[in-house]
Structure formats: C-alpha cells, structure tokens
Amino acid sequence: MTGGLSLIDPVLLGKALGDKTWWRWLENLHMPWGKLWRVKYVPNHSSRDLMRLTRNINGSTIWNQAWKNKKNI
C-alpha cells in the first residue's frame, strides 16, 4: 500500500500476479491453457522438472511475467 489513498503498488501487484499465474500453471497442466504453455514453452521437460527450470524462456507477455516472478514461489 502506498500513501493515504490506499493505492496498491503496481510493481508489487505485477509480481504477485506473476507468482499466482506460475503456480496456477503448475497446478493445472491438464487444462487446455496449461497444455498449450507446456507444448509451446517447455516441450522436453517432465512435470517434475517444471518447478526447477532455470533457463530463460521468452514467450508471451503473460508467460514472461510469470517466468520472471516464479522465483518468489
């Protein structure tokens, strides 16, 4: 929170939403959007290895935000 107007810090909000998106993807690999991300960005990795991915994989804006903030999980 910032100031007396109770405005939410946009940088902090972006990080939180990135964290949440990454976690939701790991929990929903069976959903259509989860399958799409898996095939598009990490086709050669097992489900067990997704949490430990270290190489940077550039993709869509949403993927990049989730990837950038996955370390906060």
PQR file with spaces between the fields and no chain letter, atoms N, CA, C, O and H, PARSE charges and radii, in Angstrom:
ATOM       1  N    MET     1       0.848   -1.174    0.000 -0.4000 1.5000
ATOM       2  CA   MET     1       0.000    0.000    0.000 -0.0000 2.0000
ATOM       3  C    MET     1       0.891    1.234    0.000  0.5500 1.7000
ATOM       4  O    MET     1       1.986    1.239    0.563 -0.5500 1.4000
ATOM       5  N    THR     2       0.396    2.260   -0.638 -0.4000 1.5000
ATOM       6  CA   THR     2       1.147    3.499   -0.664 -0.0000 2.0000
ATOM       7  C    THR     2       0.262    4.651   -0.227  0.5500 1.7000
ATOM       8  O    THR     2      -0.907    4.725   -0.605 -0.5500 1.4000
ATOM       9  H    THR     2      -0.493    2.255   -1.095  0.4000 1.0000
ATOM      10  N    GLY     3       0.820    5.544    0.566 -0.4000 1.5000
ATOM      11  CA   GLY     3       0.126    6.770    0.929 -0.0000 2.0000
ATOM      12  C    GLY     3      -1.210    6.584    1.603  0.5500 1.7000
ATOM      13  O    GLY     3      -1.584    5.482    2.002 -0.5500 1.4000
ATOM      14  H    GLY     3       1.770    5.483    0.873  0.4000 1.0000
ATOM      15  N    GLY     4      -1.930    7.703    1.722 -0.4000 1.5000
ATOM      16  CA   GLY     4      -3.215    7.696    2.396 -0.0000 2.0000
ATOM      17  C    GLY     4      -4.380    7.350    1.490  0.5500 1.7000
ATOM      18  O    GLY     4      -5.513    7.230    1.956 -0.5500 1.4000
ATOM      19  H    GLY     4      -1.627    8.599    1.398  0.4000 1.0000
ATOM      20  N    LEU     5      -4.114    7.188    0.187 -0.4000 1.5000
ATOM      21  CA   LEU     5      -5.200    6.872   -0.747 -0.0000 2.0000
ATOM      22  C    LEU     5      -5.474    5.379   -0.858  0.5500 1.7000
ATOM      23  O    LEU     5      -6.390    4.964   -1.568 -0.5500 1.4000
ATOM      24  H    LEU     5      -3.194    7.286   -0.192  0.4000 1.0000
ATOM      25  N    SER     6      -4.691    4.579   -0.165 -0.4000 1.5000
ATOM      26  CA   SER     6      -4.815    3.118   -0.183 -0.0000 2.0000
ATOM      27  C    SER     6      -4.660    2.543   -1.585  0.5500 1.7000
ATOM      28  O    SER     6      -5.342    1.583   -1.945 -0.5500 1.4000
ATOM      29  H    SER     6      -3.947    4.916    0.412  0.4000 1.0000
ATOM      30  N    LEU     7      -3.767    3.127   -2.374 -0.4000 1.5000
ATOM      31  CA   LEU     7      -3.482    2.615   -3.707 -0.0000 2.0000
ATOM      32  C    LEU     7      -2.494    1.464   -3.606  0.5500 1.7000
ATOM      33  O    LEU     7      -1.580    1.485   -2.782 -0.5500 1.4000
ATOM      34  H    LEU     7      -3.213    3.907   -2.081  0.4000 1.0000
ATOM      35  N    ILE     8      -2.684    0.474   -4.443 -0.4000 1.5000
ATOM      36  CA   ILE     8      -1.801   -0.684   -4.454 -0.0000 2.0000
ATOM      37  C    ILE     8      -0.615   -0.400   -5.365  0.5500 1.7000
ATOM      38  O    ILE     8      -0.780    0.137   -6.460 -0.5500 1.4000
ATOM      39  H    ILE     8      -3.427    0.458   -5.113  0.4000 1.0000
ATOM      40  N    ASP     9       0.567   -0.758   -4.915 -0.4000 1.5000
ATOM      41  CA   ASP     9       1.785   -0.582   -5.695 -0.0000 2.0000
ATOM      42  C    ASP     9       1.704   -1.467   -6.945  0.5500 1.7000
ATOM      43  O    ASP     9       1.602   -2.686   -6.806 -0.5500 1.4000
ATOM      44  H    ASP     9       0.701   -1.194   -4.025  0.4000 1.0000
ATOM      45  N    PRO    10       1.745   -0.903   -8.161 -0.5600 1.5000
ATOM      46  CA   PRO    10       1.594   -1.690   -9.377  0.2800 2.0000
ATOM      47  C    PRO    10       2.729   -2.688   -9.601  0.5500 1.7000
ATOM      48  O    PRO    10       2.504   -3.751  -10.180 -0.5500 1.4000
ATOM      49  N    VAL    11       3.929   -2.368   -9.159 -0.4000 1.5000
ATOM      50  CA   VAL    11       5.044   -3.300   -9.309 -0.0000 2.0000
ATOM      51  C    VAL    11       4.818   -4.530   -8.434  0.5500 1.7000
ATOM      52  O    VAL    11       5.009   -5.661   -8.881 -0.5500 1.4000
ATOM      53  H    VAL    11       4.112   -1.505   -8.689  0.4000 1.0000
ATOM      54  N    LEU    12       4.414   -4.307   -7.202 -0.4000 1.5000
ATOM      55  CA   LEU    12       4.134   -5.403   -6.287 -0.0000 2.0000
ATOM      56  C    LEU    12       2.954   -6.239   -6.786  0.5500 1.7000
ATOM      57  O    LEU    12       2.977   -7.466   -6.685 -0.5500 1.4000
ATOM      58  H    LEU    12       4.258   -3.388   -6.839  0.4000 1.0000
ATOM      59  N    LEU    13       1.944   -5.591   -7.313 -0.4000 1.5000
ATOM      60  CA   LEU    13       0.791   -6.305   -7.859 -0.0000 2.0000
ATOM      61  C    LEU    13       1.204   -7.165   -9.047  0.5500 1.7000
ATOM      62  O    LEU    13       0.758   -8.306   -9.167 -0.5500 1.4000
ATOM      63  H    LEU    13       1.926   -4.594   -7.395  0.4000 1.0000
ATOM      64  N    GLY    14       2.054   -6.631   -9.929 -0.4000 1.5000
ATOM      65  CA   GLY    14       2.537   -7.402  -11.073 -0.0000 2.0000
ATOM      66  C    GLY    14       3.300   -8.642  -10.645  0.5500 1.7000
ATOM      67  O    GLY    14       3.142   -9.710  -11.235 -0.5500 1.4000
ATOM      68  H    GLY    14       2.417   -5.704   -9.832  0.4000 1.0000
ATOM      69  N    LYS    15       4.137   -8.498   -9.605 -0.4000 1.5000
ATOM      70  CA   LYS    15       4.885   -9.653   -9.092 -0.0000 2.0000
ATOM      71  C    LYS    15       3.943  -10.699   -8.510  0.5500 1.7000
ATOM      72  O    LYS    15       4.113  -11.895   -8.747 -0.5500 1.4000
ATOM      73  H    LYS    15       4.266   -7.630   -9.125  0.4000 1.0000
ATOM      74  N    ALA    16       2.969  -10.257   -7.762 -0.4000 1.5000
ATOM      75  CA   ALA    16       2.016  -11.185   -7.146 -0.0000 2.0000
ATOM      76  C    ALA    16       1.212  -11.929   -8.207  0.5500 1.7000
ATOM      77  O    ALA    16       0.992  -13.134   -8.087 -0.5500 1.4000
ATOM      78  H    ALA    16       2.831   -9.285   -7.569  0.4000 1.0000
ATOM      79  N    LEU    17       0.777  -11.227   -9.231 -0.4000 1.5000
ATOM      80  CA   LEU    17       0.006  -11.874  -10.292 -0.0000 2.0000
ATOM      81  C    LEU    17       0.880  -12.838  -11.100  0.5500 1.7000
ATOM      82  O    LEU    17       0.405  -13.884  -11.542 -0.5500 1.4000
ATOM      83  H    LEU    17       0.956  -10.248   -9.328  0.4000 1.0000
ATOM      84  N    GLY    18       2.158  -12.486  -11.292 -0.4000 1.5000
ATOM      85  CA   GLY    18       3.077  -13.399  -11.963 -0.0000 2.0000
ATOM      86  C    GLY    18       3.269  -14.673  -11.166  0.5500 1.7000
ATOM      87  O    GLY    18       3.240  -15.771  -11.722 -0.5500 1.4000
ATOM      88  H    GLY    18       2.544  -11.636  -10.933  0.4000 1.0000
ATOM      89  N    ASP    19       3.467  -14.530   -9.851 -0.4000 1.5000
ATOM      90  CA   ASP    19       3.583  -15.694   -8.961 -0.0000 2.0000
ATOM      91  C    ASP    19       2.360  -16.581   -9.063  0.5500 1.7000
ATOM      92  O    ASP    19       2.469  -17.798   -9.212 -0.5500 1.4000
ATOM      93  H    ASP    19       3.490  -13.639   -9.399  0.4000 1.0000
ATOM      94  N    LYS    20       1.199  -15.962   -8.982 -0.4000 1.5000
ATOM      95  CA   LYS    20      -0.051  -16.711   -8.988 -0.0000 2.0000
ATOM      96  C    LYS    20      -0.251  -17.439  -10.320  0.5500 1.7000
ATOM      97  O    LYS    20      -0.705  -18.582  -10.348 -0.5500 1.4000
ATOM      98  H    LYS    20       1.110  -14.973   -8.860  0.4000 1.0000
ATOM      99  N    THR    21       0.090  -16.770  -11.410 -0.4000 1.5000
ATOM     100  CA   THR    21      -0.061  -17.392  -12.723 -0.0000 2.0000
ATOM     101  C    THR    21       0.851  -18.594  -12.854  0.5500 1.7000
ATOM     102  O    THR    21       0.427  -19.636  -13.354 -0.5500 1.4000
ATOM     103  H    THR    21       0.458  -15.841  -11.387  0.4000 1.0000
ATOM     104  N    TRP    22       2.100  -18.471  -12.414 -0.4000 1.5000
ATOM     105  CA   TRP    22       3.040  -19.596  -12.491 -0.0000 2.0000
ATOM     106  C    TRP    22       2.534  -20.769  -11.657  0.5500 1.7000
ATOM     107  O    TRP    22       2.541  -21.910  -12.118 -0.5500 1.4000
ATOM     108  H    TRP    22       2.444  -17.625  -12.008  0.4000 1.0000
ATOM     109  N    TRP    23       2.100  -20.492  -10.445 -0.4000 1.5000
ATOM     110  CA   TRP    23       1.599  -21.558   -9.576 -0.0000 2.0000
ATOM     111  C    TRP    23       0.355  -22.221  -10.175  0.5500 1.7000
ATOM     112  O    TRP    23       0.231  -23.445  -10.151 -0.5500 1.4000
ATOM     113  H    TRP    23       2.095  -19.565  -10.070  0.4000 1.0000
ATOM     114  N    ARG    24      -0.562  -21.415  -10.711 -0.4000 1.5000
ATOM     115  CA   ARG    24      -1.775  -21.976  -11.319 -0.0000 2.0000
ATOM     116  C    ARG    24      -1.425  -22.867  -12.508  0.5500 1.7000
ATOM     117  O    ARG    24      -2.074  -23.886  -12.742 -0.5500 1.4000
ATOM     118  H    ARG    24      -0.461  -20.421  -10.731  0.4000 1.0000
ATOM     119  N    TRP    25      -0.392  -22.474  -13.257 -0.4000 1.5000
ATOM     120  CA   TRP    25       0.024  -23.304  -14.387 -0.0000 2.0000
ATOM     121  C    TRP    25       0.543  -24.646  -13.886  0.5500 1.7000
ATOM     122  O    TRP    25       0.170  -25.686  -14.428 -0.5500 1.4000
ATOM     123  H    TRP    25       0.135  -21.646  -13.067  0.4000 1.0000
ATOM     124  N    LEU    26       1.391  -24.644  -12.865 -0.4000 1.5000
ATOM     125  CA   LEU    26       1.930  -25.894  -12.335 -0.0000 2.0000
ATOM     126  C    LEU    26       0.824  -26.792  -11.786  0.5500 1.7000
ATOM     127  O    LEU    26       0.916  -28.017  -11.862 -0.5500 1.4000
ATOM     128  H    LEU    26       1.693  -23.799  -12.425  0.4000 1.0000
ATOM     129  N    GLU    27      -0.214  -26.182  -11.237 -0.4000 1.5000
ATOM     130  CA   GLU    27      -1.318  -26.951  -10.672 -0.0000 2.0000
ATOM     131  C    GLU    27      -2.353  -27.369  -11.719  0.5500 1.7000
ATOM     132  O    GLU    27      -3.197  -28.221  -11.440 -0.5500 1.4000
ATOM     133  H    GLU    27      -0.290  -25.187  -11.175  0.4000 1.0000
ATOM     134  N    ASN    28      -2.302  -26.788  -12.912 -0.4000 1.5000
ATOM     135  CA   ASN    28      -3.327  -27.038  -13.934 -0.0000 2.0000
ATOM     136  C    ASN    28      -2.727  -27.434  -15.274  0.5500 1.7000
ATOM     137  O    ASN    28      -3.189  -26.972  -16.318 -0.5500 1.4000
ATOM     138  H    ASN    28      -1.616  -26.096  -13.139  0.4000 1.0000
ATOM     139  N    LEU    29      -1.709  -28.278  -15.259 -0.4000 1.5000
ATOM     140  CA   LEU    29      -1.079  -28.713  -16.506 -0.0000 2.0000
ATOM     141  C    LEU    29      -2.044  -29.480  -17.403  0.5500 1.7000
ATOM     142  O    LEU    29      -1.812  -29.595  -18.606 -0.5500 1.4000
ATOM     143  H    LEU    29      -1.334  -28.652  -14.411  0.4000 1.0000
ATOM     144  N    HIS    30      -3.110  -29.998  -16.837 -0.4000 1.5000
ATOM     145  CA   HIS    30      -4.085  -30.770  -17.601 -0.0000 2.0000
ATOM     146  C    HIS    30      -5.128  -29.896  -18.298  0.5500 1.7000
ATOM     147  O    HIS    30      -5.861  -30.376  -19.162 -0.5500 1.4000
ATOM     148  H    HIS    30      -3.298  -29.905  -15.859  0.4000 1.0000
ATOM     149  N    MET    31      -5.196  -28.617  -17.926 -0.4000 1.5000
ATOM     150  CA   MET    31      -6.160  -27.706  -18.536 -0.0000 2.0000
ATOM     151  C    MET    31      -5.667  -27.298  -19.929  0.5500 1.7000
ATOM     152  O    MET    31      -4.465  -27.359  -20.189 -0.5500 1.4000
ATOM     153  H    MET    31      -4.600  -28.228  -17.223  0.4000 1.0000
ATOM     154  N    PRO    32      -6.563  -26.884  -20.824 -0.5600 1.5000
ATOM     155  CA   PRO    32      -6.135  -26.513  -22.180  0.2800 2.0000
ATOM     156  C    PRO    32      -5.028  -25.454  -22.212  0.5500 1.7000
ATOM     157  O    PRO    32      -4.070  -25.591  -22.973 -0.5500 1.4000
ATOM     158  N    TRP    33      -5.145  -24.406  -21.399 -0.4000 1.5000
ATOM     159  CA   TRP    33      -4.100  -23.379  -21.420 -0.0000 2.0000
ATOM     160  C    TRP    33      -2.800  -23.910  -20.827  0.5500 1.7000
ATOM     161  O    TRP    33      -1.717  -23.502  -21.248 -0.5500 1.4000
ATOM     162  H    TRP    33      -5.923  -24.295  -20.780  0.4000 1.0000
ATOM     163  N    GLY    34      -2.894  -24.810  -19.862 -0.4000 1.5000
ATOM     164  CA   GLY    34      -1.703  -25.416  -19.273 -0.0000 2.0000
ATOM     165  C    GLY    34      -0.989  -26.314  -20.277  0.5500 1.7000
ATOM     166  O    GLY    34       0.239  -26.313  -20.358 -0.5500 1.4000
ATOM     167  H    GLY    34      -3.773  -25.141  -19.520  0.4000 1.0000
ATOM     168  N    LYS    35      -1.759  -27.072  -21.034 -0.4000 1.5000
ATOM     169  CA   LYS    35      -1.183  -27.917  -22.080 -0.0000 2.0000
ATOM     170  C    LYS    35      -0.523  -27.077  -23.162  0.5500 1.7000
ATOM     171  O    LYS    35       0.554  -27.418  -23.650 -0.5500 1.4000
ATOM     172  H    LYS    35      -2.756  -27.073  -20.968  0.4000 1.0000
ATOM     173  N    LEU    36      -1.172  -25.976  -23.536 -0.4000 1.5000
ATOM     174  CA   LEU    36      -0.617  -25.093  -24.556 -0.0000 2.0000
ATOM     175  C    LEU    36       0.728  -24.527  -24.114  0.5500 1.7000
ATOM     176  O    LEU    36       1.697  -24.574  -24.871 -0.5500 1.4000
ATOM     177  H    LEU    36      -2.047  -25.699  -23.139  0.4000 1.0000
ATOM     178  N    TRP    37       0.798  -23.992  -22.896 -0.4000 1.5000
ATOM     179  CA   TRP    37       2.059  -23.454  -22.386 -0.0000 2.0000
ATOM     180  C    TRP    37       3.126  -24.539  -22.346  0.5500 1.7000
ATOM     181  O    TRP    37       4.285  -24.292  -22.678 -0.5500 1.4000
ATOM     182  H    TRP    37       0.011  -23.954  -22.281  0.4000 1.0000
ATOM     183  N    ARG    38       2.737  -25.725  -21.944 -0.4000 1.5000
ATOM     184  CA   ARG    38       3.700  -26.814  -21.834 -0.0000 2.0000
ATOM     185  C    ARG    38       4.280  -27.168  -23.194  0.5500 1.7000
ATOM     186  O    ARG    38       5.495  -27.304  -23.338 -0.5500 1.4000
ATOM     187  H    ARG    38       1.795  -25.926  -21.674  0.4000 1.0000
ATOM     188  N    VAL    39       3.411  -27.318  -24.196 -0.4000 1.5000
ATOM     189  CA   VAL    39       3.860  -27.677  -25.541 -0.0000 2.0000
ATOM     190  C    VAL    39       4.667  -26.542  -26.169  0.5500 1.7000
ATOM     191  O    VAL    39       5.664  -26.786  -26.850 -0.5500 1.4000
ATOM     192  H    VAL    39       2.424  -27.208  -24.079  0.4000 1.0000
ATOM     193  N    LYS    40       4.240  -25.320  -25.941 -0.4000 1.5000
ATOM     194  CA   LYS    40       4.878  -24.170  -26.574 -0.0000 2.0000
ATOM     195  C    LYS    40       6.214  -23.801  -25.935  0.5500 1.7000
ATOM     196  O    LYS    40       7.163  -23.483  -26.651 -0.5500 1.4000
ATOM     197  H    LYS    40       3.431  -25.123  -25.388  0.4000 1.0000
ATOM     198  N    TYR    41       6.313  -23.835  -24.617 -0.4000 1.5000
ATOM     199  CA   TYR    41       7.487  -23.310  -23.937 -0.0000 2.0000
ATOM     200  C    TYR    41       8.427  -24.352  -23.348  0.5500 1.7000
ATOM     201  O    TYR    41       9.633  -24.110  -23.285 -0.5500 1.4000
ATOM     202  H    TYR    41       5.542  -24.093  -24.035  0.4000 1.0000
ATOM     203  N    VAL    42       7.927  -25.485  -22.919 -0.4000 1.5000
ATOM     204  CA   VAL    42       8.794  -26.490  -22.281 -0.0000 2.0000
ATOM     205  C    VAL    42       8.434  -27.905  -22.737  0.5500 1.7000
ATOM     206  O    VAL    42       8.109  -28.751  -21.904 -0.5500 1.4000
ATOM     207  H    VAL    42       6.948  -25.682  -22.970  0.4000 1.0000
ATOM     208  N    PRO    43       8.488  -28.174  -24.037 -0.5600 1.5000
ATOM     209  CA   PRO    43       8.032  -29.477  -24.527  0.2800 2.0000
ATOM     210  C    PRO    43       8.898  -30.655  -24.101  0.5500 1.7000
ATOM     211  O    PRO    43       8.414  -31.787  -24.070 -0.5500 1.4000
ATOM     212  N    ASN    44      10.148  -30.425  -23.776 -0.4000 1.5000
ATOM     213  CA   ASN    44      11.056  -31.534  -23.472 -0.0000 2.0000
ATOM     214  C    ASN    44      11.350  -31.710  -21.993  0.5500 1.7000
ATOM     215  O    ASN    44      12.353  -32.324  -21.630 -0.5500 1.4000
ATOM     216  H    ASN    44      10.542  -29.506  -23.801  0.4000 1.0000
ATOM     217  N    HIS    45      10.495  -31.180  -21.139 -0.4000 1.5000
ATOM     218  CA   HIS    45      10.712  -31.287  -19.693 -0.0000 2.0000
ATOM     219  C    HIS    45       9.596  -32.107  -19.055  0.5500 1.7000
ATOM     220  O    HIS    45       8.436  -32.032  -19.462 -0.5500 1.4000
ATOM     221  H    HIS    45       9.680  -30.681  -21.434  0.4000 1.0000
ATOM     222  N    SER    46       9.969  -32.882  -18.058 -0.4000 1.5000
ATOM     223  CA   SER    46       8.964  -33.647  -17.328 -0.0000 2.0000
ATOM     224  C    SER    46       8.232  -32.728  -16.345  0.5500 1.7000
ATOM     225  O    SER    46       8.720  -31.645  -16.024 -0.5500 1.4000
ATOM     226  H    SER    46      10.911  -32.943  -17.727  0.4000 1.0000
ATOM     227  N    SER    47       7.088  -33.155  -15.881 -0.4000 1.5000
ATOM     228  CA   SER    47       6.304  -32.361  -14.928 -0.0000 2.0000
ATOM     229  C    SER    47       7.086  -32.088  -13.651  0.5500 1.7000
ATOM     230  O    SER    47       6.947  -31.021  -13.053 -0.5500 1.4000
ATOM     231  H    SER    47       6.692  -34.035  -16.141  0.4000 1.0000
ATOM     232  N    ARG    48       7.905  -33.042  -13.231 -0.4000 1.5000
ATOM     233  CA   ARG    48       8.698  -32.869  -12.008 -0.0000 2.0000
ATOM     234  C    ARG    48       9.727  -31.755  -12.139  0.5500 1.7000
ATOM     235  O    ARG    48      10.071  -31.109  -11.148 -0.5500 1.4000
ATOM     236  H    ARG    48       8.018  -33.909  -13.716  0.4000 1.0000
ATOM     237  N    ASP    49      10.219  -31.524  -13.349 -0.4000 1.5000
ATOM     238  CA   ASP    49      11.286  -30.545  -13.554 -0.0000 2.0000
ATOM     239  C    ASP    49      10.789  -29.122  -13.749  0.5500 1.7000
ATOM     240  O    ASP    49      11.598  -28.194  -13.760 -0.5500 1.4000
ATOM     241  H    ASP    49       9.940  -32.049  -14.153  0.4000 1.0000
ATOM     242  N    LEU    50       9.497  -28.920  -13.903 -0.4000 1.5000
ATOM     243  CA   LEU    50       8.987  -27.587  -14.214 -0.0000 2.0000
ATOM     244  C    LEU    50       9.241  -26.579  -13.104  0.5500 1.7000
ATOM     245  O    LEU    50       9.472  -25.404  -13.390 -0.5500 1.4000
ATOM     246  H    LEU    50       8.840  -29.674  -13.894  0.4000 1.0000
ATOM     247  N    MET    51       9.206  -27.000  -11.861 -0.4000 1.5000
ATOM     248  CA   MET    51       9.429  -26.092  -10.748 -0.0000 2.0000
ATOM     249  C    MET    51      10.883  -25.636  -10.683  0.5500 1.7000
ATOM     250  O    MET    51      11.181  -24.569  -10.147 -0.5500 1.4000
ATOM     251  H    MET    51       9.019  -27.955  -11.628  0.4000 1.0000
ATOM     252  N    ARG    52      11.795  -26.456  -11.236 -0.4000 1.5000
ATOM     253  CA   ARG    52      13.222  -26.148  -11.153 -0.0000 2.0000
ATOM     254  C    ARG    52      13.807  -25.599  -12.448  0.5500 1.7000
ATOM     255  O    ARG    52      15.029  -25.565  -12.591 -0.5500 1.4000
ATOM     256  H    ARG    52      11.553  -27.323  -11.672  0.4000 1.0000
ATOM     257  N    LEU    53      12.993  -25.177  -13.379 -0.4000 1.5000
ATOM     258  CA   LEU    53      13.502  -24.635  -14.633 -0.0000 2.0000
ATOM     259  C    LEU    53      14.418  -23.453  -14.350  0.5500 1.7000
ATOM     260  O    LEU    53      14.093  -22.596  -13.528 -0.5500 1.4000
ATOM     261  H    LEU    53      12.000  -25.205  -13.262  0.4000 1.0000
ATOM     262  N    THR    54      15.554  -23.404  -15.022 -0.4000 1.5000
ATOM     263  CA   THR    54      16.486  -22.311  -14.790 -0.0000 2.0000
ATOM     264  C    THR    54      16.774  -21.494  -16.043  0.5500 1.7000
ATOM     265  O    THR    54      17.084  -20.307  -15.936 -0.5500 1.4000
ATOM     266  H    THR    54      15.818  -24.100  -15.690  0.4000 1.0000
ATOM     267  N    ARG    55      16.681  -22.085  -17.209 -0.4000 1.5000
ATOM     268  CA   ARG    55      16.996  -21.307  -18.407 -0.0000 2.0000
ATOM     269  C    ARG    55      15.843  -20.376  -18.748  0.5500 1.7000
ATOM     270  O    ARG    55      14.673  -20.721  -18.580 -0.5500 1.4000
ATOM     271  H    ARG    55      16.429  -23.048  -17.296  0.4000 1.0000
ATOM     272  N    ASN    56      16.194  -19.199  -19.225 -0.4000 1.5000
ATOM     273  CA   ASN    56      15.176  -18.203  -19.558 -0.0000 2.0000
ATOM     274  C    ASN    56      14.479  -18.599  -20.854  0.5500 1.7000
ATOM     275  O    ASN    56      15.135  -18.865  -21.861 -0.5500 1.4000
ATOM     276  H    ASN    56      17.144  -18.919  -19.360  0.4000 1.0000
ATOM     277  N    ILE    57      13.179  -18.636  -20.829 -0.4000 1.5000
ATOM     278  CA   ILE    57      12.367  -18.992  -21.984 -0.0000 2.0000
ATOM     279  C    ILE    57      11.469  -17.806  -22.291  0.5500 1.7000
ATOM     280  O    ILE    57      10.513  -17.543  -21.562 -0.5500 1.4000
ATOM     281  H    ILE    57      12.646  -18.420  -20.011  0.4000 1.0000
ATOM     282  N    ASN    58      11.769  -17.089  -23.366 -0.4000 1.5000
ATOM     283  CA   ASN    58      10.956  -15.937  -23.732 -0.0000 2.0000
ATOM     284  C    ASN    58       9.691  -16.386  -24.439  0.5500 1.7000
ATOM     285  O    ASN    58       9.699  -17.330  -25.229 -0.5500 1.4000
ATOM     286  H    ASN    58      12.546  -17.302  -23.959  0.4000 1.0000
ATOM     287  N    GLY    59       8.606  -15.693  -24.139 -0.4000 1.5000
ATOM     288  CA   GLY    59       7.328  -16.044  -24.745 -0.0000 2.0000
ATOM     289  C    GLY    59       6.384  -14.865  -24.730  0.5500 1.7000
ATOM     290  O    GLY    59       6.793  -13.725  -24.952 -0.5500 1.4000
ATOM     291  H    GLY    59       8.599  -14.926  -23.497  0.4000 1.0000
ATOM     292  N    SER    60       5.128  -15.140  -24.471 -0.4000 1.5000
ATOM     293  CA   SER    60       4.110  -14.099  -24.431 -0.0000 2.0000
ATOM     294  C    SER    60       4.340  -13.190  -23.227  0.5500 1.7000
ATOM     295  O    SER    60       5.129  -13.509  -22.338 -0.5500 1.4000
ATOM     296  H    SER    60       4.796  -16.066  -24.291  0.4000 1.0000
ATOM     297  N    THR    61       3.655  -12.079  -23.209 -0.4000 1.5000
ATOM     298  CA   THR    61       3.778  -11.137  -22.098 -0.0000 2.0000
ATOM     299  C    THR    61       3.385  -11.795  -20.784  0.5500 1.7000
ATOM     300  O    THR    61       4.058  -11.601  -19.771 -0.5500 1.4000
ATOM     301  H    THR    61       3.014  -11.820  -23.931  0.4000 1.0000
ATOM     302  N    ILE    62       2.314  -12.565  -20.786 -0.4000 1.5000
ATOM     303  CA   ILE    62       1.866  -13.234  -19.557 -0.0000 2.0000
ATOM     304  C    ILE    62       2.882  -14.283  -19.125  0.5500 1.7000
ATOM     305  O    ILE    62       3.222  -14.367  -17.945 -0.5500 1.4000
ATOM     306  H    ILE    62       1.768  -12.722  -21.609  0.4000 1.0000
ATOM     307  N    TRP    63       3.374  -15.092  -20.079 -0.4000 1.5000
ATOM     308  CA   TRP    63       4.389  -16.085  -19.750 -0.0000 2.0000
ATOM     309  C    TRP    63       5.621  -15.410  -19.163  0.5500 1.7000
ATOM     310  O    TRP    63       6.140  -15.853  -18.138 -0.5500 1.4000
ATOM     311  H    TRP    63       3.098  -15.023  -21.037  0.4000 1.0000
ATOM     312  N    ASN    64       6.098  -14.335  -19.805 -0.4000 1.5000
ATOM     313  CA   ASN    64       7.302  -13.650  -19.327 -0.0000 2.0000
ATOM     314  C    ASN    64       7.124  -13.109  -17.914  0.5500 1.7000
ATOM     315  O    ASN    64       8.045  -13.195  -17.103 -0.5500 1.4000
ATOM     316  H    ASN    64       5.677  -13.976  -20.637  0.4000 1.0000
ATOM     317  N    GLN    65       5.960  -12.556  -17.610 -0.4000 1.5000
ATOM     318  CA   GLN    65       5.707  -12.035  -16.264 -0.0000 2.0000
ATOM     319  C    GLN    65       5.690  -13.180  -15.249  0.5500 1.7000
ATOM     320  O    GLN    65       6.254  -13.056  -14.161 -0.5500 1.4000
ATOM     321  H    GLN    65       5.212  -12.486  -18.269  0.4000 1.0000
ATOM     322  N    ALA    66       5.052  -14.282  -15.601 -0.4000 1.5000
ATOM     323  CA   ALA    66       5.021  -15.442  -14.700 -0.0000 2.0000
ATOM     324  C    ALA    66       6.424  -16.013  -14.517  0.5500 1.7000
ATOM     325  O    ALA    66       6.827  -16.335  -13.400 -0.5500 1.4000
ATOM     326  H    ALA    66       4.594  -14.383  -16.485  0.4000 1.0000
ATOM     327  N    TRP    67       7.172  -16.138  -15.626 -0.4000 1.5000
ATOM     328  CA   TRP    67       8.523  -16.687  -15.562 -0.0000 2.0000
ATOM     329  C    TRP    67       9.432  -15.824  -14.690  0.5500 1.7000
ATOM     330  O    TRP    67      10.200  -16.336  -13.875 -0.5500 1.4000
ATOM     331  H    TRP    67       6.844  -15.876  -16.534  0.4000 1.0000
ATOM     332  N    LYS    68       9.333  -14.507  -14.875 -0.4000 1.5000
ATOM     333  CA   LYS    68      10.185  -13.573  -14.142 -0.0000 2.0000
ATOM     334  C    LYS    68       9.931  -13.673  -12.638  0.5500 1.7000
ATOM     335  O    LYS    68      10.854  -13.497  -11.843 -0.5500 1.4000
ATOM     336  H    LYS    68       8.709  -14.091  -15.537  0.4000 1.0000
ATOM     337  N    ASN    69       8.711  -13.948  -12.250 -0.4000 1.5000
ATOM     338  CA   ASN    69       8.349  -13.932  -10.834 -0.0000 2.0000
ATOM     339  C    ASN    69       8.225  -15.326  -10.224  0.5500 1.7000
ATOM     340  O    ASN    69       7.842  -15.448   -9.060 -0.5500 1.4000
ATOM     341  H    ASN    69       7.961  -14.090  -12.896  0.4000 1.0000
ATOM     342  N    LYS    70       8.536  -16.370  -10.972 -0.4000 1.5000
ATOM     343  CA   LYS    70       8.389  -17.728  -10.434 -0.0000 2.0000
ATOM     344  C    LYS    70       9.311  -17.988   -9.255  0.5500 1.7000
ATOM     345  O    LYS    70       9.019  -18.841   -8.417 -0.5500 1.4000
ATOM     346  H    LYS    70       8.847  -16.271  -11.917  0.4000 1.0000
ATOM     347  N    LYS    71      10.409  -17.268   -9.182 -0.4000 1.5000
ATOM     348  CA   LYS    71      11.360  -17.481   -8.082 -0.0000 2.0000
ATOM     349  C    LYS    71      10.784  -17.064   -6.736  0.5500 1.7000
ATOM     350  O    LYS    71      11.330  -17.427   -5.694 -0.5500 1.4000
ATOM     351  H    LYS    71      10.646  -16.575   -9.863  0.4000 1.0000
ATOM     352  N    ASN    72       9.693  -16.309   -6.741 -0.4000 1.5000
ATOM     353  CA   ASN    72       9.083  -15.850   -5.497 -0.0000 2.0000
ATOM     354  C    ASN    72       8.180  -16.906   -4.863  0.5500 1.7000
ATOM     355  O    ASN    72       7.702  -16.721   -3.744 -0.5500 1.4000
ATOM     356  H    ASN    72       9.249  -16.014   -7.588  0.4000 1.0000
ATOM     357  N    ILE    73       7.949  -17.990   -5.557 -0.4000 1.5000
ATOM     358  CA   ILE    73       7.046  -19.022   -5.035 -0.0000 2.0000
ATOM     359  C    ILE    73       7.753  -19.810   -3.952  0.5500 1.7000
ATOM     360  O    ILE    73       7.171  -20.730   -3.378 -0.5500 1.4000
ATOM     361  H    ILE    73       8.338  -18.140   -6.466  0.4000 1.0000
